[in-house]
């Protein structure tokens, strides 16, 4: 299991991902799930991946090989076309490992991706690519996307993230969202990758990596936890408690 999220605010885009992979409690490893594809001055694309590790690694490796030679990600005119291409590759790889009519031994080969970034003068945008190859974009009412273990980290995003949220606040919210998920699901864990892309810059996003004991992330975790405790203690008392 993994957890990745991306938020689209007026100031730009935020991407965040854990890096833990596991095939059971005795086989835990780390693997990056945030992958940038950047041609400065022209386009910035970021890929987040979740699902079967063999599928996601194959998709990312193919995109990286192609990008070294230019490739479709360098050539498409719209980000939606990039999302469509990622979906096509994912489908091809899944079918190659499990031809139609054959079993994969009960193992799911499905993978889900978030494709985000900016191409030229187009506004920055985000797309969620499903295992079947189709995709959706985020809305103004819910300007974020999640893949993997999404349920534990969603409440803070629902309460905080709007289009007018600052890029830095969106990044802090992403860290809190991942921390909330780590507290409830041991299959999600550090190091955490965080990337902030500023609208219309068409330059390398600001990239940060946090371990559990990284001073800034440790401070975020402590202050958030302490703050929740204080707020909880200040909640209104029941009538019988007042007497």
C-alpha positions as CSV (number, residue, x, y, z in Angstrom):
1,X,0.0,0.0,0.0
2,X,1.1,3.6,-0.5
3,X,-0.3,7.1,-0.3
4,X,0.2,9.9,-2.8
5,X,-1.6,13.2,-3.2
6,X,-1.5,16.3,-5.3
7,X,-3.2,19.6,-4.8
8,X,-4.0,22.4,-7.4
9,X,-4.1,25.9,-6.0
10,X,-4.0,29.3,-7.7
11,X,-0.3,29.6,-6.9
12,X,0.7,26.3,-8.4
13,X,0.8,22.6,-7.6
14,X,1.8,20.4,-4.6
15,X,2.8,16.8,-4.9
16,X,3.5,14.5,-2.0
17,X,4.2,10.8,-1.6
18,X,5.4,8.2,0.9
19,X,8.1,5.7,-0.3
20,X,7.3,2.5,1.6
21,X,6.6,-0.7,-0.3
22,X,5.7,-4.0,1.2
23,X,4.8,-7.6,0.2
24,X,3.9,-8.6,3.7
25,X,5.1,-7.7,7.2
26,X,8.5,-9.3,6.6
27,X,9.2,-7.8,3.2
28,X,9.2,-4.0,3.6
29,X,11.3,-1.7,1.4
30,X,11.4,1.8,0.0
31,X,10.9,3.0,-3.6
32,X,10.3,6.5,-4.9
33,X,6.7,7.1,-6.1
34,X,7.2,10.7,-7.2
35,X,8.8,11.1,-10.6
36,X,9.4,14.5,-12.4
37,X,9.8,14.9,-16.2
38,X,11.0,18.4,-16.8
39,X,12.0,20.4,-19.9
40,X,12.6,23.9,-18.5
41,X,11.0,26.8,-20.2
42,X,8.6,24.4,-22.0
43,X,6.9,21.9,-19.7
44,X,6.9,20.4,-16.2
45,X,5.3,17.1,-15.6
46,X,5.2,15.1,-12.4
47,X,4.0,11.5,-12.0
48,X,2.8,9.9,-8.8
49,X,2.3,6.1,-8.7
50,X,0.5,3.6,-6.6
51,X,-0.5,-0.1,-7.0
52,X,1.4,-3.1,-8.2
53,X,5.1,-2.3,-8.0
54,X,6.2,-4.3,-11.0
55,X,3.6,-2.4,-13.1
56,X,4.5,1.1,-11.8
57,X,8.2,0.4,-12.2
58,X,7.7,-0.7,-15.8
59,X,5.6,2.4,-16.6
60,X,8.1,4.8,-15.0
61,X,11.1,3.1,-16.7
62,X,9.5,3.2,-20.1
63,X,8.6,6.9,-19.7
64,X,12.1,7.7,-18.5
65,X,13.7,5.9,-21.5
66,X,11.4,7.6,-23.9
67,X,11.9,11.0,-22.3
68,X,15.7,10.7,-22.8
69,X,15.0,10.6,-26.5
70,X,12.2,13.2,-26.5
71,X,9.2,10.9,-26.4
72,X,5.5,11.5,-26.2
73,X,5.6,13.4,-22.9
74,X,7.9,15.9,-24.6
75,X,5.7,16.2,-27.7
76,X,2.1,16.3,-26.4
77,X,0.3,19.7,-26.6
78,X,-2.0,19.2,-23.6
79,X,-1.5,17.6,-20.2
80,X,-4.7,15.5,-20.8
81,X,-2.9,13.8,-23.7
82,X,0.0,13.0,-21.3
83,X,-2.5,11.4,-18.9
84,X,-4.1,9.4,-21.7
85,X,-0.6,8.2,-22.8
86,X,0.2,7.0,-19.2
87,X,-3.0,5.1,-19.2
88,X,-2.2,3.4,-22.5
89,X,1.2,2.3,-21.3
90,X,-0.2,1.0,-18.0
91,X,-2.8,-1.0,-19.9
92,X,-0.2,-2.4,-22.3
93,X,2.1,-3.5,-19.4
94,X,-0.8,-5.1,-17.4
95,X,-1.9,-7.0,-20.5
96,X,1.7,-8.1,-21.3
97,X,2.1,-9.7,-17.8
98,X,-1.4,-11.1,-17.9
99,X,-2.7,-11.9,-21.4
100,X,-6.4,-11.9,-21.7
101,X,-8.0,-15.1,-20.4
102,X,-5.0,-15.9,-18.2
103,X,-4.8,-15.7,-14.4
104,X,-2.1,-13.6,-12.6
105,X,-2.2,-16.1,-9.7
106,X,-4.5,-14.0,-7.7
107,X,-2.1,-11.0,-7.7
108,X,-3.5,-7.7,-8.8
109,X,-1.4,-6.0,-11.5
110,X,-3.4,-2.8,-11.4
111,X,-1.7,0.6,-10.9
112,X,-3.1,4.1,-10.5
113,X,-1.3,7.3,-11.3
114,X,-1.6,11.1,-10.8
115,X,-0.2,13.2,-13.7
116,X,0.2,16.8,-13.0
117,X,2.1,19.9,-14.2
118,X,2.0,22.6,-16.8
119,X,2.7,22.7,-20.6
120,X,3.4,26.1,-22.1
121,X,0.7,28.7,-21.5
122,X,-1.9,26.2,-20.4
123,X,-3.0,26.5,-16.7
124,X,-1.4,23.9,-14.4
125,X,-3.6,20.9,-13.9
126,X,-3.9,17.4,-12.4
127,X,-5.3,14.1,-13.7
128,X,-5.9,10.8,-11.9
129,X,-5.3,7.8,-14.2
130,X,-7.3,4.7,-13.3
131,X,-6.0,1.1,-13.8
132,X,-8.3,0.8,-16.8
133,X,-6.5,3.7,-18.6
134,X,-9.3,6.3,-18.3
135,X,-8.8,9.4,-16.2
136,X,-10.4,12.3,-14.4
137,X,-9.3,15.8,-13.3
138,X,-9.9,17.6,-10.1
139,X,-12.6,20.2,-9.6
140,X,-12.7,23.7,-8.1
141,X,-14.8,22.3,-5.3
142,X,-12.2,19.6,-4.5
143,X,-8.9,20.7,-5.9
144,X,-6.9,17.7,-4.9
145,X,-6.4,14.1,-6.0
146,X,-5.3,11.0,-4.0
147,X,-4.2,7.5,-4.8
148,X,-3.4,4.5,-2.6
149,X,-4.5,4.5,1.0
150,X,-6.6,7.6,0.8
151,X,-9.2,7.5,3.6
152,X,-7.1,8.5,6.6
153,X,-5.6,11.6,5.0
154,X,-8.7,13.0,3.3
155,X,-10.5,14.8,6.1
156,X,-7.7,17.4,6.6
157,X,-7.6,18.0,2.8
158,X,-11.4,18.5,2.7
159,X,-11.2,21.1,5.5
160,X,-8.2,23.0,4.3
161,X,-7.5,22.8,0.6
162,X,-9.2,25.4,-1.6
163,X,-8.0,27.1,-4.8
164,X,-7.0,30.2,-2.7
165,X,-4.9,28.2,-0.3
166,X,-1.3,29.3,-0.5
167,X,1.3,26.9,-2.0
168,X,3.1,26.6,1.3
169,X,-0.1,26.0,3.3
170,X,-1.1,23.3,0.8
171,X,2.3,21.7,1.2
172,X,2.0,21.7,5.0
173,X,-1.5,20.3,4.7
174,X,-0.1,17.5,2.5
175,X,2.5,16.6,5.2
176,X,-0.2,16.5,7.8
177,X,-2.4,14.3,5.5
178,X,0.4,11.8,5.1
179,X,1.2,11.9,8.8
180,X,-2.4,11.1,9.6
181,X,-2.2,8.2,7.2
182,X,1.0,6.8,8.7
183,X,-0.5,6.9,12.2
184,X,-3.4,4.6,11.1
185,X,-1.7,2.4,8.5
186,X,1.8,0.9,8.9
187,X,2.1,0.2,5.2
188,X,2.6,3.9,4.6
189,X,5.8,5.3,5.7
190,X,8.9,7.6,5.2
191,X,10.9,8.9,3.6
192,X,8.3,11.4,2.3
193,X,8.8,13.2,-1.0
194,X,7.3,16.7,-1.3
195,X,7.4,18.9,-4.4
196,X,6.1,22.5,-4.9
197,X,5.6,23.8,-8.5
198,X,5.0,27.5,-8.9
199,X,2.5,28.5,-11.5
200,X,3.9,29.6,-14.9
201,X,7.5,29.1,-13.8
202,X,8.2,26.1,-16.1
203,X,11.2,25.4,-13.9
204,X,12.3,22.6,-11.7
205,X,9.8,22.4,-8.7
206,X,11.2,22.8,-5.2
207,X,11.8,19.2,-4.0
208,X,12.1,18.2,-0.4
209,X,12.6,14.8,1.3
210,X,11.8,14.1,4.9
211,X,12.6,11.2,7.2
212,X,10.7,10.5,10.3
213,X,13.3,12.4,12.4
214,X,13.8,15.3,10.0
215,X,13.6,18.4,12.2
216,X,10.9,20.2,10.1
217,X,8.7,17.1,9.7
218,X,9.1,16.2,13.4
219,X,8.0,19.7,14.3
220,X,4.9,19.5,12.0
221,X,3.9,16.2,13.6
222,X,4.4,17.4,17.2
223,X,2.6,20.8,16.8
224,X,-0.3,19.2,14.9
225,X,-0.7,16.5,17.5
226,X,-0.4,18.9,20.4
227,X,-2.8,21.3,18.8
228,X,-5.4,18.6,18.3
229,X,-5.1,17.6,21.9
230,X,-5.7,21.2,23.1
231,X,-8.6,21.7,20.8
232,X,-10.2,18.4,21.9
233,X,-9.8,19.4,25.6
234,X,-11.6,22.7,24.9
235,X,-14.6,21.1,23.3
236,X,-18.0,22.0,25.0
237,X,-18.9,19.8,27.9
238,X,-22.1,17.7,28.2
239,X,-24.8,19.3,30.4
240,X,-24.2,16.8,33.2
241,X,-20.5,17.6,33.3
242,X,-21.2,21.3,34.0
243,X,-22.9,20.5,37.2
